[in-house]
Amino acid sequence: MQNPPMLRDARRSVMLAAVAVCVAVGSCGEAVAQTSKMLEFGPDSMEIWPPVRAAAPPPSRYVEPDIARDPPWVLATAWELRLPQPPDERASALERQVLRKVAVGTDAAALDRVRYWDAGPPAQRWEEMLASSIARAEWGEEDARRGRELLAVALHDATVAAWDSKRAYRRPHPSEMDARLVPEVAIAPGPSYPCEHAVVAGVASAILGHLFPGDGPGLIAAAHEAAWSRVAASAAYPSDAEAGLALGRAVAARVIDFARADPRGFQAVASHAMPRPERRQRERADANVGAVAREETVRPTIAEDSAAQSLR
């Protein structure tokens, strides 16, 4: 038996009404969710435009540099200066809003500074500053070598300490959580907290400020610019940069104190930090002196051996 036309029309109307109700409920649910999100995080969190690409999930395995697993040379342990936990996801979401507002975008001057600090490894610009300061001060070779050793030891321990905190918390980079944040620089495959560029800036500026006290204010400003260049590039959270600067300065203070308190022990440690060409040059110089002098210079004392072992 066929349904009368009137009954078919009534059923069609009921079905269309049901679909309309479902759509309305879905839209209302989305609107309520968006309103809740706006109230919690502010108007900038409203998803008005869809992201251009999907945010990449945090890597399950990070690639660590070789130095990340090295023992520290001055710090007692890699975790001696472990940072507190990074901000939680709610605070991180607010930080990502800040990153969208401070991104360099098409600002040519800001991009130039970001790229200046991104040239080569994080320590490159600071090693160049040290060489320039040594030349300006007309230091002798022995003083210059000690300055380079102090910076090398501090950079080593700062990097080891930074990777201890990175490994402990494994905070994803901002761009891994928000596809609208496209970094202006290449990001190494590792956790975001703390920012390694900021750690290096903190430790290197403190070491150079110790060696050249008159340059202190300029070095502090340079450290802030280096750290915040990663924030402006959408490569790190503001809290990554702040924590990195603090950690780097704390490591520098430990290294400076150790070098003052135990010069012989520091020299034993610093021998490991010398670049290979410089180490070979020193070995050739030692080979040219008399047997007694060579034995006193090359053979470490029992105290130096003990100090070196205790720092490994």
C-alpha positions in Angstrom: 0.0 0.0 0.0 1.4 3.3 -1.1 1.5 6.3 1.3 -0.7 9.2 0.4 1.1 12.3 -0.9 0.1 14.3 2.2 1.6 11.7 4.5 4.9 11.6 2.5 5.1 15.4 2.6 4.6 15.4 6.4 7.3 12.8 6.9 9.7 14.8 4.7 9.0 17.9 6.7 9.7 16.0 9.9 13.0 14.7 8.6 14.1 18.1 7.4 13.2 19.6 10.7 15.2 16.9 12.5 18.2 17.6 10.3 17.8 21.4 11.0 17.7 20.7 14.7 20.9 18.6 14.6 22.7 21.3 12.6 21.5 23.9 15.0 22.6 21.9 18.0 26.0 21.3 16.5 26.4 25.0 15.7 25.3 26.0 19.1 27.7 23.5 20.7 30.6 25.0 18.6 29.6 28.5 19.4 29.4 27.7 23.2 32.9 26.0 22.9 34.3 29.1 21.1 32.7 31.4 23.7 34.1 29.4 26.6 37.5 29.4 24.9 37.3 33.2 24.4 36.4 33.8 28.1 39.3 31.6 29.2 42.0 32.7 26.9 40.8 36.0 25.4 39.4 37.1 22.0 42.6 36.2 20.1 42.0 32.5 20.8 38.8 32.5 18.6 39.4 30.2 15.6 38.0 32.5 13.0 40.4 31.4 10.2 41.4 27.8 9.9 45.2 27.2 10.1 47.1 26.9 6.9 48.6 23.6 7.9 48.1 21.1 10.7 50.3 21.5 13.7 53.0 18.8 13.8 52.8 16.5 16.8 55.7 16.6 19.3 58.4 14.2 18.2 58.5 10.9 20.1 62.3 10.9 20.0 64.5 14.0 19.9 68.0 14.0 18.4 70.5 15.2 21.1 73.9 16.6 20.3 76.9 14.6 21.4 77.7 17.1 24.2 74.2 16.6 25.7 75.4 13.3 27.3 78.8 14.6 28.4 79.5 15.0 32.1 79.9 18.6 33.3 83.5 19.8 34.0 82.7 22.2 36.8 79.2 21.5 37.9 78.9 18.5 40.3 76.2 16.9 38.2 74.3 17.7 35.0 71.1 18.3 37.1 72.7 20.5 39.7 71.1 23.6 38.2 68.0 21.9 36.8 65.3 24.5 36.1 61.8 24.4 37.5 59.0 23.0 35.4 58.0 25.1 32.3 54.6 26.8 32.3 51.6 24.5 31.9 49.5 24.3 28.7 47.1 27.1 29.7 50.0 29.5 30.3 51.7 28.2 27.1 48.5 29.0 25.1 48.7 32.6 26.4 52.4 32.7 25.4 51.5 31.5 21.9 49.1 34.5 21.6 52.0 36.8 22.5 54.2 35.1 19.9 51.6 35.8 17.2 51.7 39.5 18.1 55.5 39.9 18.4 56.5 37.9 15.3 58.9 39.8 13.1 56.8 39.3 10.0 58.1 41.6 7.3 60.0 44.0 9.5 63.4 44.1 7.7 65.4 45.5 10.6 64.0 42.9 13.0 64.6 40.0 10.5 68.2 41.2 10.1 68.9 40.9 13.8 67.2 37.5 14.0 69.4 36.3 11.2 72.5 37.8 12.7 72.1 35.7 15.9 71.1 32.7 13.9 74.4 32.6 11.9 76.1 29.3 12.8 76.0 27.6 16.2 74.6 29.5 19.2 78.1 30.3 20.5 79.6 31.7 17.2 78.8 35.4 17.7 80.1 35.2 21.3 83.3 33.6 20.3 83.7 36.4 17.7 83.1 39.0 20.4 85.7 37.5 22.7 88.3 37.5 19.9 87.5 41.1 19.1 87.7 42.1 22.8 91.0 40.4 23.2 92.5 42.1 20.1 91.2 45.5 21.3 92.7 45.0 24.8 96.0 43.8 23.2 96.2 40.8 25.5 99.2 38.5 25.4 98.8 34.9 24.1 98.8 33.5 27.6 96.0 35.8 28.8 94.1 35.2 25.6 94.3 31.4 26.0 93.0 31.7 29.5 90.1 33.8 28.4 89.2 31.3 25.6 89.4 28.4 28.1 87.1 30.1 30.6 84.5 30.7 27.9 84.9 27.1 26.5 84.5 25.5 29.9 81.4 27.6 30.7 79.8 27.0 27.4 80.3 23.2 27.8 78.7 23.1 31.2 75.9 25.4 30.2 75.0 23.2 27.3 75.1 20.1 29.4 72.8 21.7 32.0 70.5 23.0 29.3 70.0 19.6 27.9 69.4 18.1 31.3 66.3 20.4 31.6 65.3 19.8 28.0 65.4 16.1 28.6 63.5 16.3 31.9 60.6 18.3 30.6 60.5 17.8 26.8 58.4 20.9 26.1 57.4 21.0 22.4 58.3 24.1 20.4 55.5 26.6 19.9 55.2 25.8 16.2 54.5 22.2 17.1 51.4 23.3 19.0 50.1 26.1 16.8 50.4 25.9 13.0 50.0 29.7 12.7 53.4 30.1 14.2 55.9 29.6 11.3 59.5 30.0 12.6 61.8 32.4 10.7 64.8 30.2 11.5 65.6 26.5 11.3 64.8 24.7 14.6 67.0 21.9 15.8 65.1 18.7 16.6 65.0 19.1 20.4 62.8 20.3 23.3 62.1 24.0 23.5 62.7 24.6 27.2 65.1 26.2 27.9 66.1 28.0 24.7 69.7 27.0 24.0 70.5 30.3 22.3 69.4 32.1 25.5 71.4 29.7 27.7 74.5 30.5 25.6 73.8 34.2 25.6 73.4 34.2 29.4 76.6 32.3 30.1 78.8 33.9 27.4 77.7 37.5 28.3 78.5 36.8 32.0 82.0 35.4 31.2 82.8 38.2 28.8 81.6 40.7 31.4 83.9 39.1 34.0 86.9 39.3 31.6 86.0 42.9 30.3 84.0 44.6 33.1 83.8 47.9 31.1 81.7 46.1 28.5 79.1 44.8 31.0 76.1 46.9 30.0 76.5 46.3 26.3 77.0 42.6 26.8 73.8 42.4 28.9 71.9 44.1 26.1 73.4 41.8 23.5 72.4 38.8 25.6 68.8 40.0 25.7 68.7 40.6 22.0 70.1 37.2 21.3 67.6 35.4 23.5 64.6 37.4 22.3 65.6 37.0 18.7 64.4 33.4 19.1 61.1 34.6 20.5 60.6 37.2 17.7 61.4 34.4 15.2 58.5 32.2 16.7 61.2 29.6 17.6 60.8 29.7 21.4 58.4 30.7 24.1 59.2 33.9 26.1 59.5 31.7 29.2 62.1 29.5 27.3 64.2 32.6 26.7 63.9 33.9 30.3 64.8 30.5 31.8 67.7 30.1 29.4 69.3 33.5 30.3 68.9 32.6 34.0 70.5 29.2 33.6 73.4 30.5 31.6 74.2 33.2 34.2 74.0 30.6 37.0 76.5 28.3 35.2 78.9 31.3 34.5 78.9 32.2 38.2 79.8 28.6 39.2 82.6 28.5 36.6 84.1 31.9 37.6 84.0 30.9 41.3 85.8 27.6 40.6 88.5 29.3 38.5 89.1 31.8 41.3 89.1 29.3 44.1 91.2 26.5 42.4 93.3 27.8 39.5 95.3 24.6 39.2 92.2 22.5 39.2 90.6 24.7 36.6 93.7 24.4 34.4 93.4 20.6 34.6 89.7 20.9 33.5 90.4 23.6 30.9 92.9 21.3 29.1 89.9 19.3 27.9 88.2 22.4 26.5 91.0 23.6 24.3 90.4 23.2 20.5 92.6 20.6 19.0 94.9 22.9 17.0 95.5 25.0 20.0 96.2 21.9 22.1 98.8 20.6 19.6 100.5 24.1 19.5 100.9 23.9 23.3 102.2 20.4 23.1 104.9 21.4 20.5 105.8 24.4 22.8 106.2 22.0 25.7 108.4 19.7 23.7 110.9 22.5 23.1 111.7 23.2 26.7 114.1 21.3 28.9 113.2 17.9 30.4 112.7 19.3 33.9 110.5 22.2 32.7 108.6 19.8 30.4 107.9 17.4 33.2 106.6 20.2 35.4 104.4 21.7 32.6 103.0 18.6 31.0 102.7 16.0 33.8 99.7 16.9 36.0 100.2 16.9 39.7 98.3 14.6 42.0 96.1 17.5 43.1 95.3 18.3 39.4 94.5 14.6 38.7 92.2 14.5 41.7 90.5 17.7 40.7 89.9 16.5 37.2 88.5 13.2 38.3 86.1 14.9 40.8 84.8 17.1 38.0 84.1 14.3 35.5 
